[in-house]
Amino acid sequence: MFYEILTVSTYPLVAHKGTPEAIKGARTYLGILIGTSIGLQLLAIIWTYTLTGTLDFTQGGILEGYIAGPMVAVLLALYAFGIGKAALMPFHRWLPAAMVAPTPVSALLHAVAVVKAGVFTMLKVGIYIFGIDFLAETGASEWLMWLAAYTIIAASIIAITKDNLKARLAYSTISQLSYITLGMALATSMGALGGGLHIAMHAMGKITLFMAAGSIYVATHKTNISQMNGLGRIMPFTYGAFFIGALSIIGLPPLGGSWSKWLLVLGAADTGQWIMIGVLMLSSLLNVYYLLSIVGRGFFLPAADQPADAKIAESPTLVWLPPALTAAGCVVLFFYAGELQEFLSPIVSGYGGEADG
């Protein structure tokens, strides 16, 4: 019920502007999320209860001994696609459609609310309904691992083609969410921990990027990256925050995103999934291209509509300060990642292949 209330309660935020484009985007948003939940996820929940007689989240999962063979993968597919908020392709279109919302709403949807509810649910289902060991023994999540890898790369490539800043960040979000799905699908303790850690790390980095995009819009009313040449020199605080958030998303130390990506790499190595390690590395290189090119344009390219000696003209303090603070949070998370991993460790206690952080 509350999973669906989150969808319905955020619909007015997406439709906030009231324009035909906003109404269309909000309908796509609501239609895909409600449709996948009722048509797929609810069916999976009913099927699970029919098999086991319970819907309790249980350490080690509840399905072992009740379902076997290809049907395990089918049930997992109903959950994976039914959890539309995780934005797995091809049920991802709602997320770019929601870009018609005001930038603060985009930050909410893409960093700390809707999408995180999706990947949180994905982890809960994988760990407490199926169980990591059960998924590993049956191989039922292998197809999901490959779909997550495809989503990671495909969304990153699409992001490169987008000139609109929010659209580029939207496809970046689709890619980054699939890191968490991949962590669960690897069916290893380290992969699950990496996915859980990435929820926090991505949230801090991506909310920084969206609020920086909002700061740019408030100060200049520009939305396309091609129009943002030279803005970094007159908006150093905003662009500095964007730079730090981008580095965290890329996964470079000393920023929080480096730890979650490292754990995901270790999880892939645990299962000998060398191609998945390559996917993670390639994704990070694509992140460099589509995020740092924005910073490079801002600081190093001349702006046609600005004098060479243009003075600093930041957005109001209460606009640029929040992304600056969350950028600092990306650094803080790097040094407190151990505490976060320790907090998450009970989710994989008792599973095979558990490693101490």
PATI-608095 format. One record per residue: x, y, z of N, C-alpha, C in turn. Coordinates in steps of 0.2 Angstrom, whole numbers, plus 5000, padded with zeros to 4 digits. Last residue first. Layout:
REM PATI-608095
XYZXYZXYZ;...
END
This chain:
REM PATI-608095
517249675031517349735028518049765031;517249495028517249545033517449615029;516149405017516849435019516749485024;515249265013515249325017515949345018;515049135008515449185004515549255007;513349105013514049085010514449135007;512549195026512649175019513349155017;512649245038512449175038512449155031;512249415034512449365039512249295038;511749505026512049445022512349405028;511249605034510749575028511049515025;512149645043511649595045511249565039;512949745036513149675036512649625038;512549875036512249835031512349765032;513349925046512649935047512249885042;514649905040514449875046513749875047;514449995029514549925028514349885034;514450115037513850095033513850025031;515750115042515150115047514550095043;516450125030516550065034515950055039;516150245025515950195022515950125026;516650365030516250335034515950275031;517450425020517750405026517350365031;516450445010517050405009517350375015;515550535016515350465015515950415014;516250655015516150625021515950545021;516150675001516850665004516750625011;514750695000515050634996515750624999;514650805008514350745010514650685006;515050904999515450885005515250825008;513950894991514550884988515050864994;512950945000512950874998513550854995;513451085000513451035007513450965005;513251124987513951124990513951084996;511851114986512351064982513051064985;511551214996511351144997511751094992;512151344990512351314996512151234997;511451394979512051354978512351314984;510251434985510251394980510851354978;510551524995510151464997510051424991;511251624987511651574992511251514994;510851634970510751654977511051604982;512151594958511451594960511351614967;513551704954513251634956512451644957;514451774945513751784946513451724948;516051844944515651794947514951814948;516251934928516351924936515851864938;517151914913516551914917516651894924;518151944904518251954911517651954915;517651914892518151864894518351874901;515851914892516451944891517051904894;514751794884515051824890515651864889;514251724874513851784876514051814883;515151624871514951674866514651734869;516351574882515651574881515551634876;517651444879517451514880516751524878;517951314890517751334884517551404884;518351284904518851284899518651314892;517251264913517851294915518351314909;516151204906516051264910516651294912;516751094899516451154895516351214900;517051014910517551044905517351104901;515850984915516251024919516851054915;515350904904514950964907515451014911;516350804904516250854898515850914900;516050734915516550784916516650824910;514850654911514850704916515450754916;515150584900514550624899514450664905;516450524903516350564896515750604897;516350464915516850514914516650554908;515450364911515250414916515750474916;516250284903515650324900515450384905;517050234913517350274908516750314904;516050164921516450214924516750264919;515750064911515250114913515550174916;516849994910516650034905516150084906;516849934923517449984921517250024915;515649864923515749914928516349964926;516049774912515449814912515549874917;517149704918517249744912516649794911;516449634928516949684930517049734924;515649554919515349604923515749654926;516649474914516249524910515949574913;516949394925517449444923517149494918;516349324937516049354932516449414929;516749244948517049234941516749274936;516149274959515849224955516149214949;517049374965516849314969516549254964;516949474955517549424955517449364959;515749534959515849494952516449454952;516149574971515549534971515649494964;517149674968517349614972516749554971;516349764961516849724958517049664961;515549804972515249774967515749734962;516549864980516249804982515849764977;516849974971517349924973517049864975;515650044971515850014965516449964966;515650084985515150044983515350004976;516850164985516850104989516250054987;516650274976517150224975517150164979;515650354981515450304976516050254974;516250444990515950384993515850334987;517950494987517250504987516850434987;519450524984519150504990518350524991;519050394972519250414979519550484978;517750384960518450394961518550414968;516550354953516850304958517550314959;515650434946516150394942516450344947;514950494957514650444953515050404949;516050564962515750514966515350464962;516250654951516750614953516550554957;515050724952515150684946515750634948;515150794964514650744963514750694958;516250874960516350834966515750774965;515650954950516250914949516350864954;514551014957514450974952515050924950;515351104965514951054968514750994963;515951184955516351144960515951084963;514851244950515151194946515651154950;514451324961513951274958514351224954;515551394963515351354968514851304966;515851464951516251414953516051374959;515151534939514851504945515251444948;516051584930515651634934515251604939;516651474926517051524928516751574932;515651384921516051364927516451424930;515151434909514851454915515151434922;515851404897516051454901515751474908;514451334890515151354889515351414894;513051304889513351314896514151324896;512351254879512351334880512751354886;512551124878512851164873512851234874;511651084888512351084890512751124884;510151174891510551134887511251134888;509651264900509451194901509851154897;509651424908509951384902509851304904;509451524917508951494913509151454907;510451564926510551584919509951564914;510151544939510551594938510551614930;509251434938509051494942509451554940;510051334932509451364928509251424932;511151314941511251344934510651374931;510351254951510651324952510851354946;509951134945509451184947509751254948;511151074944510751094938510251144939;511351054958511851104954511551124947;510350964960510351034963510751084960;510850854953510250884951510150954954;512150834959512050854952511450884950;511650804972512150854971512150874964;510950684970510550744972511050804972;512050604966511550624961511150684964;512750584978513050614972512550634967;511850534987512150594989512450624982;511350414980510950464982511250534983;512550334978512250364973511750424975;512750304992513250334988512950374982;511550234996511750294999512250334995;511550124986510950164987511150234990;512850064988512750114982512050154982;512649984998513050034999512950094994;511849884992511549924997511949984999;512749834982512149864980511849904986;513749784991513949834987513349874984;513049684997513249735001513449794997;512849604986512249624990512449684994;514149564983513749604978513149634982;514549494995514849564993514449604988;513749384994513649434999513949494998;512949354978513549354982513449404988;512149374966511949324971512549304976;512049464956512649424957512549364962;510849524959510849474954511449434954;511249634967510849574970510849514965;512049704959512349684965511949624968;511149744949511649694947511949664953;510349834956510049774953510549714952;511349924957511049894963510749834961;511649964944512149934948511949904954;510450014940510549944938511149924941;510550144944510050104948510250034946;511450204934511650184941511250144945;510550204923511150164923511350154930;509650294927509450234925509950184925;510450414929510150374935509850304933;510850444916511350424921511050384927;509550484912509850424909510450394914;509550604920509050554920509250484918;510550674915510650654922510050594923;510150704902510750674903510750644910;508950784906508850724902509550674903;509550894912509150854916509050784913;510250944900510650924906510250874910;510050904884509750934889510050904896;510750824875511050894876510750924882;511250654875510750704877511050774878;512150554872511750594866511350644868;512550504884513050544880512650584875;511350434887511550494891512050534887;511550314879511050364878511150434881;512650254886512750284879512150334877;511950234898512550274898512650304891;511050134894510750204897511350254897;511850034890511450064886511150134888;512549994902512950024897512450054892;511449964911512050004913512350034907;510749874904510449934906510949984908;511649764903511449794897511149864898;511649724917512249754913512149784907;510349684919510649744922511249774919;510349574910509949634909510149694912;511249494917511449514910510949574908;510549474929511249504929511449534922;509449414925509349474927510049514928;510049284921509749324916509649404918;510349244934510949254929510649304924;509549204944509649274943510149294938;509449064945508849104943508949174941;510348974950510549014944510049054941;510148904961509748894955509948924949;511148944969511148874968510748864962;510949084970511649064968511548984966;509649094975509849114969510449094966;509949034988509549004984509549024976;510849124993511149064992510649024987;510049244994510649244990510849174988;508249234993508849214997509449214992;506949274990507249224987507849194991;506649365001506149324998506449264994;507849435005507349405010506749365008;508549464994508849445000508449405004;507649504984508149464982508449424988;506849594991506549534987507049484986;507749694994507349654999507049594997;508249744982508649704987508249664992;507049794977507349744973507849704978;506749894986506349834986506649784982;507849974983507749954990507349884990;507450014970508049974971508049944978;506250084973506250034969506849984970;506650184982506150144985506150074980;507450254974507750224979507250174982;506550314965507050264962507350224968;505850404975505550354971506050294968;507050464984506350444985506150384981;508250524981508150494988507450464989;508550544967509050534972508850494978;507450564959508050524956508550514961;506550634966506350574962506950534961;507250754970506850704975506750634972;507650804958508150784963507850734968;506450834953506850784950507450764954;506050934962505650874961506050824958;506951034958506951004965506650944966;506551064944507251024946507251004953;504851014940505351064943506051024945;504650884927504550914934505050974936;504950834916504650894915504450924922;505550704919506050764919505650834918;504750604918504650644924505150704924;505250534907504650574906504550624912;506350464912506450524908505850564907;505550374919505950414923506150474918;504650294911504350344916504850394919;505450214904505250274901504950324906;505850084909506250144911505950214909;505649944905505149984909505450044913;506449854899506249914895505749954899;507749924910507449924903507049854902;507249964927507549914922507249924915;506750054937506950074930507350034926;506350034950507050014949507250034942;504950054949505350104951506150094951;504449934945504549974940504950034942;504349784949504649844953504849894948;504049704939503549734943503749794947;505249654935504949704930504349734934;505549584946506049624944505749684939;504449494948504649544953505049604950;504449424937503849464939504049514944;505749364937505549414932504949454934;505549274948506049334949505849384944;504649184942504449224948504849284949;505549134932504949174930504649214936;506549074940506749134936506149174933;505748974945506049024950506249084946;505348904934504848944938505148994943;506448814931506348884927505848924930;506648744947506748744940506648814937;505448774960506148744958506148754950;504748804976504748814969505448794967;504948764989504248774987504248784980;506248754993505848694994505148704992;506448924995506748864995506348804997;505749044999505549004993505848944992;506149135008505649095010505449045005;507849195015507249185010506749135012;508749225023508849165020508349155015;507649305034508349295033508449225029;506149365027506449315032507149305029;504649445027505349455025505749415030;503149365025503649395029504349395026;502049305019502449355015502949395019;501549135017501849185021502149245016;501349025009500849035015501049095019;502048984998502348975005501848995011;501248994986501748944987501948934994;500449104988500149034987500648984988;501349204990500949184996500649114995;501849214977502349194983501949164989;500749244970501049184969501549164974;500549374975500049324976500349254975;501749434971501649434978501149374980;501649424957502149394960502049384968;500549514956500449444954500949404957;501149634960500549604964500449534962;502049644949502249634956501749604960;501149654937501749604938501849594945;500049744937500049684933500649634934;500349834948499749794948499849734943;501649884944501549854951500949814951;501449924930501949864932501849834939;500550024932500349964928500849904930;501150114940500550084943500450014939;502150154932502350134939501750094941;501550184920502050134920502150104927;500650294924500450234920500950174921;501450394930500950354934500750294930;502250434919502550414925502050374929;501250464909501750414908502050384914;500750574916500350514914500750454913;501750664916501550634923501050574921;501950694903502450654907502250624913;500750754900500850694897501450654900;500850864909500250814910500450754906;501950924903501950904910501450854912;501450964891502050914891502050884898;500451044894500250984891500850934891;500751114911500751114903500551044900;500851104925500151104922500151114914;501951094933501851144929501251154925;501650964940501651034944501551094939;501750834938501250874934501250944936;502550794948502850784941502350834937;501750814959502450854958502650844951;500750724957500550804957501250844956;501450604960501150624953501050694952;501750574972502250614969502050634962;500750494977500850564980501350604977;500750384969500250424968500350494971;502050324974501850344967501350394966;501750314988502350354985502250374978;500650224987500550284989501150334987;501350104984500950134979500750204981;502050084996502450084989502050114984;500950065004501350125005501850134999;500449945000500050005000500450065000;
END
